[in-house]
Amino acid sequence: MLDILSRLRAMARTEGAVLLIGETGVGKELLAEYVHQQSPRTGRPLVKVGLASLPRELLESELFGHERGAYTHAIAQKKGLFELSNGGSIFLDDIDDFPIELQAKLLRALEAHEIMRVGGTTPLRVDTRLICATKVDLKTLVERRAFRADLYYRINVMPVNIPPLRERRDDIPLLAEYLLRHFAPDRELSLAERARSTLTRYGWPGNIRELRNVIQRICLFAKGAIEESELPAEILSGWDGTAAWSRQCDVCREQANLSFDEVVACVERHLLEDALAKAQGNQSLAARNLRMSLSTLRDKLRKHGLLVGG
């Protein structure tokens, strides 16, 4: 992570687009803030856009604005988020969820530094630094023609892979202690050795977001040194989904000649099938049970050919 921060500092001094790649919950938004703060644009606006949470029918108007009378409910002129970020930076989170039908307009804004409000006739100049984040490999979307290749090459100028928390376990106790001070600044809280070891062994499928929620819950009642018995049940059981299925998957256990990627793909597919079965096909419930976003679940179902109609 220190190496990643060093690279981001160097990238921040340029004007090139930064693409943050990592699972849900690894802290991509915080790193986007870091890039902006380390750039010459610090002190100017940083506009954050959660693309997955914006309705598709409103996205164009939200990003590029609209003129009065552009459509039925457009009773006044509205500036878009690109205009509001003028002179600063714009962070497009979940760029993998950006609708294909609007990607040409986004590319135009990035290439020509111009936008056109919905219903407008005059291009508007914008000077904004682009930072994007994705939870999936955009190359696979380009191959499926769900993402424009020219837009991909435009935003993939400086890609940075953010490793999941399970791949940087030394960070877990440090983050936990920081969060204890954050959520209980008026109390002297610490982690007992067994509690620290248990937190470090857990797989953290929800990454830093899950760790933050767990520590916040613990802080409600903790006093002094936090013992292992005070940790939530799911942490004590050590169940992180992947570990459970790797023990049960006959294919992974019996075919020792599988490559690492093949074992991971096998376990992931079984996890998805099991989650869907337990949720009786309800994708929203399956996503909640797996502690991932619905869009991430659908991307993984599509990858394994499990998405009905996809």
C-alpha positions in Angstrom: 0.0 0.0 0.0 2.9 2.4 0.7 4.1 1.7 -2.9 0.6 2.3 -4.2 0.4 5.6 -2.4 3.8 6.6 -3.7 2.7 5.9 -7.3 -0.5 7.8 -6.8 1.4 10.8 -5.5 3.5 10.8 -8.7 0.4 10.3 -10.9 -1.4 13.2 -9.1 1.1 15.7 -10.3 0.1 15.0 -13.9 -3.1 15.6 -15.7 -3.6 12.0 -16.9 -6.7 10.0 -16.1 -6.3 7.6 -13.2 -8.2 4.3 -13.1 -8.5 2.6 -9.7 -9.2 -1.2 -10.0 -10.3 -3.2 -7.0 -13.1 -5.1 -5.3 -16.0 -3.4 -3.6 -14.9 -2.0 -0.3 -11.2 -1.7 -0.8 -11.2 2.1 -0.4 -11.1 3.3 -4.0 -13.1 6.5 -3.1 -10.5 7.4 -0.4 -7.7 6.9 -2.8 -9.5 9.1 -5.3 -9.6 11.8 -2.7 -5.9 11.3 -2.1 -5.1 11.8 -5.8 -7.1 15.0 -5.8 -5.5 16.3 -2.6 -2.0 15.6 -3.9 -2.7 17.2 -7.2 -2.3 20.9 -8.2 -6.1 21.0 -8.2 -6.4 20.6 -4.4 -8.6 23.2 -2.9 -10.9 23.1 -6.0 -14.0 21.0 -6.3 -13.8 17.2 -6.2 -17.2 15.9 -7.5 -17.9 12.2 -6.7 -20.4 10.3 -8.9 -21.7 6.9 -7.9 -22.7 5.7 -11.4 -24.3 2.5 -10.1 -26.7 4.4 -7.9 -27.9 6.9 -10.6 -31.0 5.9 -12.6 -30.0 5.5 -16.3 -32.8 7.8 -17.5 -31.4 10.6 -15.3 -27.7 10.0 -15.8 -27.2 12.2 -18.9 -28.9 15.1 -17.2 -27.0 14.6 -13.9 -23.6 14.5 -15.6 -24.0 17.1 -18.4 -26.9 19.2 -17.2 -30.0 20.3 -19.1 -31.6 23.4 -20.5 -35.0 24.7 -19.4 -37.7 22.9 -21.4 -35.4 20.1 -22.5 -38.0 17.6 -21.3 -41.3 17.7 -19.5 -40.1 18.4 -15.9 -37.1 20.6 -16.9 -38.6 23.8 -15.5 -35.2 25.4 -15.0 -31.7 25.3 -16.4 -29.5 22.8 -14.5 -25.7 22.6 -14.4 -24.3 19.1 -14.7 -21.7 17.5 -12.5 -19.0 18.0 -15.1 -19.7 21.8 -15.0 -19.6 21.7 -11.2 -16.2 20.0 -11.2 -14.8 22.6 -13.6 -11.2 23.5 -12.5 -11.1 20.5 -10.2 -11.6 16.8 -10.5 -14.5 14.4 -11.1 -14.5 10.9 -9.6 -16.6 8.4 -11.6 -17.1 5.4 -9.4 -18.3 2.1 -10.9 -17.4 3.2 -14.4 -18.1 -0.4 -15.5 -21.8 0.4 -14.9 -21.7 3.3 -17.4 -24.5 2.8 -20.0 -23.1 2.0 -23.4 -25.5 4.4 -25.1 -23.9 7.4 -23.2 -20.3 6.4 -23.5 -19.7 8.3 -26.8 -20.8 11.5 -25.0 -18.5 10.9 -22.1 -15.6 10.2 -24.5 -16.4 13.5 -26.2 -16.2 15.3 -22.9 -12.9 13.8 -22.1 -11.3 14.2 -25.5 -12.5 17.7 -26.4 -13.0 19.0 -22.9 -16.5 20.1 -24.1 -20.0 19.1 -22.9 -23.4 19.7 -24.3 -26.4 20.1 -21.9 -29.4 18.0 -22.7 -31.5 20.3 -25.0 -28.6 22.6 -25.5 -27.1 23.9 -28.8 -23.9 25.5 -27.6 -20.9 23.4 -26.4 -19.5 24.4 -23.0 -15.8 24.2 -22.2 -14.8 22.2 -19.0 -11.5 21.7 -17.4 -11.7 18.8 -15.1 -9.3 16.0 -14.0 -10.8 12.5 -14.4 -10.5 9.7 -11.8 -12.4 6.5 -12.4 -12.9 3.3 -10.4 -14.0 -0.1 -11.5 -14.6 -3.4 -9.6 -14.2 -5.6 -12.7 -11.7 -6.0 -15.5 -12.9 -3.5 -18.1 -11.1 -5.5 -20.8 -13.7 -8.3 -20.4 -16.5 -5.7 -20.9 -14.7 -4.4 -24.1 -14.5 -8.0 -25.4 -18.2 -8.4 -24.8 -18.9 -5.0 -26.5 -20.4 -3.8 -23.3 -17.8 -1.0 -23.0 -16.3 1.1 -25.9 -12.7 0.3 -26.6 -11.9 3.9 -27.4 -13.3 5.0 -24.0 -11.4 2.2 -22.2 -8.1 3.4 -23.7 -8.9 7.0 -22.8 -9.5 6.3 -19.1 -6.8 3.5 -18.7 -3.9 6.0 -18.9 -2.7 5.3 -15.4 -4.3 2.1 -14.0 -3.7 1.1 -10.3 -4.7 -2.2 -8.9 -5.8 -2.0 -5.3 -5.4 -5.4 -3.5 -8.2 -6.8 -1.4 -7.7 -6.8 2.4 -7.1 -10.6 2.5 -4.0 -10.0 0.4 -2.5 -7.4 2.8 -3.2 -9.0 6.2 -0.5 -6.9 8.0 -2.8 -3.9 7.4 -5.7 -5.4 9.3 -4.6 -4.8 12.9 -3.3 -1.3 12.0 -6.6 -0.4 10.4 -8.6 -1.9 13.3 -6.6 0.2 15.8 -7.1 3.3 13.8 -10.9 2.7 13.6 -11.0 2.0 17.3 -9.6 5.5 17.9 -11.9 7.0 15.3 -15.2 5.5 16.7 -14.3 5.8 20.4 -11.9 8.8 20.8 -12.9 9.2 24.4 -12.0 5.6 25.4 -8.7 3.7 25.6 -9.7 0.7 23.5 -7.2 -1.9 22.3 -7.2 -5.4 20.8 -6.2 -8.4 22.9 -3.7 -10.7 21.2 -6.2 -13.4 20.4 -8.7 -10.9 19.0 -6.1 -9.4 16.8 -5.1 -12.8 15.5 -8.7 -13.7 14.8 -9.3 -10.5 12.9 -6.2 -11.0 10.9 -7.1 -14.6 9.9 -10.6 -13.7 8.7 -11.1 -13.4 4.9 -12.9 -10.0 4.9 -15.0 -10.5 1.7 -16.4 -6.9 2.2 -12.8 -5.6 2.6 -12.2 -2.3 4.5 -15.9 -1.4 4.4 -16.7 -4.6 6.3 -13.9 -4.1 8.8 -15.1 -0.6 9.5 -18.6 -1.8 10.2 -17.3 -4.6 12.5 -15.2 -2.2 14.5 -18.0 0.3 14.8 -20.3 -2.4 16.2 -17.6 -3.5 18.7 -17.1 0.0 19.9 -20.7 0.3 21.1 -20.1 -1.8 24.2 -16.3 -2.3 24.4 -14.3 -1.3 27.4 -10.5 -1.5 27.6 -8.9 -4.5 25.9 -11.3 -6.2 23.5 -11.2 -10.0 23.9 -11.8 -12.5 21.1 -15.2 -13.4 22.6 -16.4 -9.9 22.0 -16.0 -10.2 18.2 -19.1 -10.8 16.0 -20.2 -14.4 15.4 -19.2 -14.4 11.7 -15.7 -13.4 12.6 -15.3 -16.1 15.3 -16.6 -18.8 13.0 -14.0 -17.8 10.4 -16.5 -18.2 7.6 -15.7 -16.1 4.6 -17.5 -18.1 2.0 -14.3 -19.0 0.0 -12.8 -21.0 2.8 -16.0 -22.9 3.3 -16.4 -23.9 -0.3 -12.7 -24.7 -0.8 -13.2 -27.4 1.8 -16.3 -28.8 0.2 -15.6 -28.5 -3.5 -14.9 -32.0 -4.7 -13.4 -30.7 -8.0 -10.9 -28.5 -6.2 -10.0 -31.2 -3.7 -9.6 -34.1 -6.1 -8.0 -32.5 -9.2 -4.7 -31.4 -7.7 -3.5 -30.4 -11.1 -5.8 -27.4 -11.4 -4.1 -24.0 -11.7 -4.6 -21.3 -9.1 -7.0 -19.4 -11.4 -9.0 -22.6 -12.2 -9.4 -23.4 -8.5 -10.5 -19.8 -7.8 -13.0 -19.9 -10.7 -14.4 -23.2 -9.4 -14.9 -22.0 -5.9 -16.4 -18.7 -7.1 -18.9 -20.5 -9.3 -20.0 -22.9 -6.5 -20.4 -19.9 -4.2 -22.6 -18.1 -6.7 -24.7 -21.2 -7.3 -25.1 -21.8 -3.6 -26.0 -18.2 -2.9 -28.6 -18.2 -5.6 -30.1 -21.5 -4.5 -30.4 -20.3 -0.9 -32.0 -17.0 -2.0 -34.4 -19.0 -4.3 -33.1 -17.1 -7.3 -33.4 -13.6 -5.7 -30.3 -11.8 -6.9 -30.6 -8.9 -4.5 -30.8 -11.3 -1.5 -27.9 -13.4 -2.8 -25.8 -10.3 -3.2 -26.6 -9.2 0.4 -25.8 -12.7 1.7 -22.4 -12.6 -0.1 -21.8 -9.1 1.1 -21.3 -7.6 -2.4 -23.1 -5.1 -4.5 -25.8 -6.3 -6.9 -23.9 -5.0 -9.9 -20.8 -7.0 -8.8 -22.9 -10.2 -8.3 -24.4 -9.8 -11.8 -21.0 -9.3 -13.4 -19.8 -12.5 -11.7 -22.9 -14.4 -12.7 -22.4 -13.2 -16.3 -18.8 -14.3 -16.3 -19.7 -17.8 -15.2 -22.7 -18.1 -17.6 -25.2 -18.1 -14.6 -27.1 -14.9 -15.5 -30.4 -15.8 -16.9 -30.9 -13.8 -20.1 -27.3 -12.5 -20.0 
